[in-house]
Amino acid sequence: MQTTDLSVAADAAHAVSPWVALAYLASGVLFILALRGLSSPATSRAGNRYGMVGMLIAVVTTLVTHDVASLPEIVGAIVVGGGIGWVIAQRIAMTAMPQLVAAFHSLVGLAAVLVAVAAFLNPGAFGILGMDGNILAVSRVEMALGAAIGAITFSGSVIAFAKLNGNMSGAPILLPGRHVINLGTLVAILGATALYAVSNDAGAGEGWLFWALLAAAFVIGFLLIIPIGGADMPVVVSMLNSYSGWAAAAMGFTLHNTAMIITGALVGSSGAILSYIMCRAMNRSFISVIAGGFGADAAIAGEAKEQRPYKTGSAADAAFMLEQAEKVIVIPGYGMAVAQAQHALREMTDMLEEKGVEVKFAIHPVAGRMPGHMNVLLAEAQVPYDKVFELEDINSEFAQADVAFIIGANDVVNPAAKTDKSSPIYGMPVFDVDKAKQVFFIKRSMGGVGYAGVDNDVFYMDQTMMLLADAKKMVEDIVKSFD
């Protein structure tokens, strides 16, 4: 009788009124519009608003149709969470956006884990019990996948945050036999999931399978991200974003929440597509990124690289040549972000345009430490969107450019990607800065060789002038040197 009552209660919980379905459909449409809006800096604000409204509709609908907690508890949680979010938004620097995104991904993963654990501990409340009193097999699969993907997302995002935030080295950490360990752990997770799905033990005996796969998933998250170096961080951030979406979608099935399934699927698929696009931009396979260790051997070789002659210049030299130019293409990179030089760069370009110089910005898909990192920083400095171009749209213009102005970028302008088959970045599409009449290259010192650990022939070209200084200070000095 008790089992029948639980089944009836589950059927009642799954019954969705047309108004609830319509509300979730509206939120799903708004989420799609949000993704479309976020695909361009010009429409990103509207995209954010669509997403906010869609999430509001989904949350309100869920709270109205589910007896999840008392109103004071819900309001209290919203106030606390909203307050924390508001403080973070006010204090976070745009240069710290990659690690903030990684931190947010970890929270999504942890939320999925907590929902799965709650469903495991109290399946009756989630309506996932079968007639025999056991958790339904399909629900076990959903719970196991959601918990595993969420745990991988959480622990992997923690490592990504630590690398991006400087709490641990951004260089690859290569464990002996890591591929065997990782593959073995993944097989163990899949095996535990399968065994848990077919288990018929309603008692505590089956519990160890769920906890074992959860523990293994936490471990594999650490192991997957530790060997990945800084050069692959944009792909890692995108990949973790995809993972968080799939974790949410899996738990949406457990919760019987249509909006959560739609949202998770959108985030998961869009993140996967973006990861593929970025891997293609680096001429690398997704598997090679997950395997990790990019640039590790090259970094060791780079430490003993042969010293070659190069030319250095001053801010005054650069200012004079920039004023004489007709067309300047600026290539920003992570060094600009670290120095927070975007506002000074905007001031420099404004002054050049007043002098009749055409200025354009060239953005590589993997510049910075997350997808769109440079676009975000330039948007913060209010650089007009129509002056920002992607690699395939502007690469042909370097042959007509008087100056290629590289500020904090390295691997994305390295011609070794086109000429050196032994280079780890060979085949990666890069900017043809070597075709420009003059190249200014701002970097702190000649000691660094970029996250890929590869020396850059652009440093030593006849038309290159190295401007060795903090990027922000150098640009400010160039502005002061204008007539």
C-alpha positions in Angstrom: 0.0 0.0 0.0 2.8 2.4 0.9 4.5 1.7 -2.4 1.3 2.3 -4.3 0.8 5.6 -2.5 4.4 6.7 -3.4 3.7 5.8 -7.0 0.5 7.8 -7.1 2.3 10.7 -5.5 5.0 10.5 -8.1 2.5 10.4 -11.0 0.8 13.5 -9.5 4.2 15.3 -9.2 5.0 14.5 -12.8 1.7 15.9 -14.1 2.4 19.3 -15.7 -0.3 21.8 -16.4 -0.4 23.5 -19.8 0.5 26.8 -18.1 3.6 25.4 -16.5 4.7 23.8 -19.8 4.1 27.2 -21.5 6.2 29.0 -18.9 9.1 26.6 -19.3 8.8 26.8 -23.1 9.0 30.6 -22.8 12.1 30.4 -20.6 13.7 28.0 -23.0 13.0 30.4 -25.9 14.5 33.3 -23.9 17.6 31.2 -23.2 18.0 30.5 -26.9 17.7 34.2 -27.6 20.3 34.9 -24.8 22.8 32.6 -26.5 22.1 34.3 -29.8 22.6 37.7 -28.3 25.8 36.7 -26.5 27.3 35.6 -29.9 28.1 39.3 -30.7 29.4 42.1 -28.5 26.9 44.5 -30.1 23.9 42.4 -28.8 25.5 40.9 -25.6 23.6 43.3 -23.3 20.3 42.2 -24.8 21.4 38.6 -24.6 22.1 39.0 -20.9 18.7 40.5 -20.3 16.9 37.7 -22.2 18.8 35.2 -20.0 17.9 37.0 -16.8 14.2 37.1 -17.7 14.2 33.5 -18.8 15.8 32.4 -15.5 13.4 34.5 -13.5 10.4 32.8 -15.2 11.9 29.3 -14.7 12.7 29.9 -11.0 9.3 31.4 -10.2 7.5 28.6 -12.0 9.4 26.0 -10.2 8.8 27.6 -6.8 5.1 28.0 -7.5 4.6 24.4 -8.7 6.9 22.6 -6.2 6.6 22.4 -2.4 10.4 22.6 -2.0 10.8 24.8 1.1 9.0 27.5 3.1 8.8 31.0 1.7 11.2 32.5 4.3 13.8 29.9 3.5 13.5 30.6 -0.2 13.7 34.4 0.2 16.6 34.0 2.6 18.5 31.9 0.2 17.9 34.3 -2.7 19.0 37.3 -0.6 22.2 35.6 0.5 23.1 34.2 -2.9 22.1 37.5 -4.7 24.1 39.5 -2.1 27.2 37.4 -2.7 26.8 37.7 -6.4 26.3 41.5 -6.2 29.5 41.9 -4.1 31.5 39.7 -6.5 30.2 41.6 -9.5 31.2 45.0 -7.9 34.6 43.9 -6.9 35.8 41.6 -9.6 38.3 43.0 -12.1 37.7 42.3 -15.8 41.1 40.7 -15.9 40.0 38.1 -13.4 37.0 37.1 -15.4 38.5 33.7 -16.6 39.0 32.5 -13.0 35.5 33.8 -12.0 33.9 31.8 -14.8 35.8 28.7 -13.7 34.6 29.3 -10.1 31.0 29.6 -11.3 31.3 26.4 -13.2 32.5 24.6 -10.0 29.3 25.8 -8.3 27.1 24.4 -11.0 28.9 21.1 -10.8 28.6 21.0 -7.0 24.9 21.8 -7.2 24.4 18.9 -9.5 26.2 16.6 -7.1 24.1 17.8 -4.1 20.9 17.3 -6.0 22.0 13.7 -6.9 22.9 13.0 -3.3 19.6 14.4 -2.1 17.7 12.2 -4.6 19.8 9.2 -3.5 19.1 9.8 0.2 15.4 10.6 -0.2 14.2 9.1 -3.4 10.5 9.1 -2.4 10.5 12.9 -2.3 11.8 13.0 -5.9 9.2 10.5 -7.2 11.8 8.1 -8.5 10.7 4.9 -6.7 9.3 2.0 -8.6 6.6 -0.4 -7.6 9.1 -2.6 -5.9 10.3 0.2 -3.6 13.6 0.5 -5.4 14.9 3.5 -7.2 13.9 3.2 -10.9 16.8 2.0 -13.2 16.5 5.0 -15.5 16.6 7.3 -12.5 19.7 5.6 -11.2 21.4 6.3 -14.6 20.3 9.9 -14.5 21.5 10.3 -10.9 24.8 8.6 -11.5 25.6 10.6 -14.7 24.5 13.9 -13.2 26.6 13.2 -10.0 29.6 12.0 -12.0 29.6 14.9 -14.5 28.9 17.4 -11.7 31.8 16.1 -9.6 34.2 16.2 -12.6 33.1 19.7 -13.4 33.6 20.8 -9.7 37.0 19.4 -9.1 38.2 20.2 -12.7 37.0 23.8 -12.3 38.8 24.1 -8.9 42.1 23.2 -10.6 41.3 25.6 -13.5 40.6 28.4 -11.1 43.9 27.7 -9.2 45.9 27.8 -12.4 44.2 30.9 -13.8 44.4 32.7 -10.4 48.1 31.9 -9.9 47.5 29.7 -6.9 49.3 26.9 -8.7 51.6 26.8 -11.7 50.0 27.2 -15.1 52.5 24.7 -16.5 51.4 21.2 -17.3 51.8 18.8 -14.3 52.5 15.4 -15.9 51.9 12.4 -13.7 53.7 9.1 -14.6 51.2 6.8 -16.4 48.5 9.5 -16.3 46.8 8.2 -19.5 46.4 4.7 -18.0 45.2 6.1 -14.6 42.7 8.4 -16.3 41.3 5.7 -18.6 41.1 3.2 -15.8 39.3 5.7 -13.6 36.8 6.6 -16.3 36.2 2.9 -17.0 35.6 2.4 -13.3 33.1 5.2 -13.2 31.2 3.7 -16.1 31.3 0.3 -14.6 30.0 1.5 -11.3 27.2 3.4 -13.0 26.1 0.3 -14.9 26.2 -1.9 -11.8 24.3 0.7 -9.8 21.7 0.9 -12.6 20.9 -2.8 -12.5 21.1 -3.2 -8.7 17.9 -4.4 -7.1 19.1 -4.0 -3.5 16.8 -1.5 -1.7 19.0 -1.6 1.4 22.3 0.1 2.2 24.2 -2.6 0.3 23.9 -0.7 -3.0 25.0 2.6 -1.6 28.7 1.9 -1.9 28.4 1.9 -5.7 27.0 5.4 -5.8 29.5 6.8 -3.4 32.4 5.0 -5.1 31.5 6.5 -8.6 31.1 9.9 -7.0 34.5 9.7 -5.3 36.1 8.5 -8.5 34.5 11.3 -10.5 36.0 13.9 -8.1 39.4 12.4 -8.5 39.2 12.2 -12.3 38.3 15.9 -12.4 41.6 16.8 -10.8 43.6 14.3 -12.9 42.1 15.6 -16.2 42.9 19.3 -15.6 46.3 19.1 -13.8 48.2 18.1 -16.9 46.7 20.8 -19.1 48.9 23.9 -19.6 47.9 27.5 -19.8 48.0 27.5 -23.6 44.9 25.2 -23.5 43.0 27.1 -20.8 40.5 28.8 -23.2 39.4 25.3 -24.4 39.4 24.0 -20.8 37.0 26.8 -19.7 34.7 26.2 -22.6 34.9 22.4 -22.0 34.0 22.8 -18.3 31.1 25.1 -19.3 29.8 22.2 -21.5 30.2 19.7 -18.6 28.2 21.9 -16.3 25.4 22.1 -18.8 25.2 18.3 -19.2 25.3 17.8 -15.5 22.3 20.2 -15.1 20.5 18.4 -17.9 21.0 15.0 -16.3 19.6 16.3 -13.0 16.7 18.0 -14.8 15.5 14.5 -15.7 15.8 13.4 -12.1 13.9 16.4 -11.0 11.4 16.1 -13.9 12.1 19.8 -14.6 11.7 20.7 -18.3 13.4 24.1 -18.0 16.4 22.5 -16.4 16.7 19.9 -19.1 16.4 22.6 -21.9 18.9 25.0 -20.2 21.4 22.2 -19.5 21.2 20.9 -23.1 21.7 24.4 -24.5 24.7 25.1 -22.3 26.2 21.7 -22.8 25.8 21.7 -26.6 26.9 25.3 -27.1 29.9 24.7 -24.9 30.8 21.6 -26.9 30.5 23.4 -30.2 32.7 26.3 -28.8 35.3 23.8 -27.6 35.4 22.3 -31.1 35.7 25.7 -32.7 38.6 26.6 -30.4 40.3 23.3 -30.9 40.1 23.9 -34.6 41.6 27.4 -34.1 44.5 25.7 -32.4 44.7 22.9 -35.0 44.4 20.4 -32.2 41.9 17.6 -31.4 39.7 17.6 -28.4 41.3 14.4 -27.2 44.8 15.9 -27.4 43.6 18.8 -25.2 42.2 16.4 -22.6 45.4 14.3 -22.7 47.2 17.5 -21.6 50.9 18.4 -21.5 50.8 20.9 -24.4 54.1 22.7 -24.6 55.7 20.8 -21.7 58.7 19.5 -23.7 59.0 22.7 -25.6 59.1 24.7 -22.4 62.1 22.7 -21.2 63.8 23.2 -24.6 62.9 26.9 -24.6 64.8 27.5 -21.3 68.0 26.7 -23.1 67.2 28.5 -26.4 70.0 30.2 -28.3 70.3 34.0 -27.8 69.7 35.8 -31.0 70.0 39.5 -31.9 66.9 41.7 -31.7 66.2 45.4 -31.8 64.7 47.3 -29.0 63.1 50.7 -29.0 61.5 53.4 -26.8 58.0 54.8 -26.5 59.2 57.9 -28.4 60.4 55.7 -31.3 57.1 53.9 -31.4 55.0 57.0 -31.1 56.9 58.7 -34.1 56.4 55.7 -36.4 52.8 55.2 -35.4 52.0 58.8 -36.2 53.5 58.4 -39.7 51.4 55.2 -40.4 48.3 55.1 -42.4 47.0 51.7 -41.2 47.7 50.0 -37.8 46.5 46.6 -36.7 46.5 46.0 -32.9 46.8 42.4 -31.7 46.0 42.1 -28.0 46.8 39.1 -25.8 46.9 38.0 -22.2 49.7 40.4 -21.4 47.3 43.3 -22.0 44.9 41.7 -19.6 47.5 41.2 -16.9 48.7 44.8 -17.2 45.1 46.1 -17.5 46.3 48.2 -20.5 43.0 48.2 -22.4 42.0 51.7 -21.4 45.4 53.2 -22.2 45.2 51.3 -25.5 41.8 52.8 -26.3 43.3 56.3 -25.6 46.2 55.6 -27.9 44.0 54.5 -30.8 41.7 57.5 -30.3 44.6 59.8 -30.7 45.9 58.0 -33.7 42.5 58.2 -35.4 42.4 61.9 -34.7 45.7 62.1 -36.7 44.1 60.3 -39.6 45.5 56.8 -38.9 43.2 53.8 -39.5 43.2 51.5 -36.5 41.8 48.0 -36.4 41.9 45.2 -33.7 42.6 41.6 -34.5 41.3 39.0 -32.1 42.5 35.3 -32.1 39.9 32.7 -31.0 42.3 31.5 -28.2 43.8 34.8 -27.1 43.6 35.2 -23.4 42.4 32.6 -20.9 38.8 32.1 -21.8 36.7 32.4 -25.0 36.1 36.0 -25.9 38.5 37.3 -23.2 40.0 40.0 -25.4 36.5 41.0 -26.7 35.3 41.5 -23.1 38.3 43.7 -22.2 38.0 45.8 -25.3 34.3 46.2 -24.8 35.1 47.4 -21.2 37.4 50.0 -22.7 34.5 51.0 -25.1 36.4 50.1 -28.2 33.8 50.2 -31.1 32.6 46.8 -32.1 33.1 47.6 -35.8 36.8 48.0 -35.2 37.3 44.5 -33.8 37.9 41.6 -36.3 38.4 37.9 -36.1 41.4 36.1 -37.6 39.8 35.0 -40.8 38.4 38.5 -41.5 41.5 40.5 -41.0 44.5 38.2 -41.7 44.7 39.2 -45.3 45.1 42.9 -44.4 48.5 42.6 -42.6 50.2 42.9 -46.0 48.8 46.4 -46.4 49.4 47.4 -42.8 52.1 49.9 -41.9 52.3 48.7 -38.3 51.3 45.5 -36.5 51.1 46.5 -32.8 51.3 43.4 -30.7 50.5 44.0 -27.0 50.9 40.9 -24.7 50.2 38.3 -27.4 52.7 35.6 -28.3 51.7 32.2 -29.6 48.9 33.6 -31.8 51.5 35.6 -33.9 54.2 32.9 -34.0 55.2 32.0 -37.6 56.5 28.7 -36.4 52.9 27.5 -36.6 53.2 27.9 -40.4 56.8 26.8 -41.0 58.2 24.5 -38.3 56.7 21.0 -38.5 58.4 20.0 -35.2 56.8 22.9 -33.3 53.9 21.9 -30.9 51.9 24.7 -32.4 52.4 23.7 -36.0 49.3 24.0 -38.0 47.6 26.4 -35.7 46.2 29.4 -37.6 48.1 32.6 -36.6 48.1 36.2 -37.6 50.4 37.1 -40.5 52.2 39.9 -38.6 55.4 39.1 -40.5 53.9 40.6 -43.6 53.4 44.0 -42.0 55.9 46.8 -42.8 56.7 47.4 -39.1 56.1 45.3 -36.0 56.0 46.7 -32.5 56.0 43.9 -29.9 55.3 44.8 -26.3 56.3 42.3 -23.7 57.9 42.5 -20.2 61.2 40.9 -21.1 62.8 38.5 -23.6 62.8 35.7 -21.0 59.2 34.6 -21.6 58.3 32.4 -24.5 54.5 32.2 -24.1 52.4 29.5 -22.5 53.2 27.1 -25.4 56.8 27.3 -24.4 57.9 28.1 -28.0 60.4 30.8 -29.0 59.0 33.4 -31.4 60.8 34.3 -34.7 58.9 37.6 -34.8 61.1 38.9 -32.0 64.1 38.7 -34.3 62.7 39.9 -37.6 64.3 43.0 -39.3 61.1 45.0 -39.1 60.4 44.2 -35.5 61.1 46.6 -32.6 60.8 45.1 -29.1 59.2 47.4 -26.5 60.3 45.7 -23.3 58.1 47.1 -20.5 54.9 46.7 -18.7 52.2 47.0 -21.3 50.1 49.7 -19.6 53.1 51.8 -18.9 54.5 51.5 -22.4 51.2 52.5 -24.0 50.8 55.4 -21.6 54.4 56.5 -22.5 53.6 56.3 -26.2 50.5 58.5 -25.7 52.6 61.0 -23.8 55.1 61.0 -26.7 52.6 62.0 -29.4 53.0 65.5 -30.7 
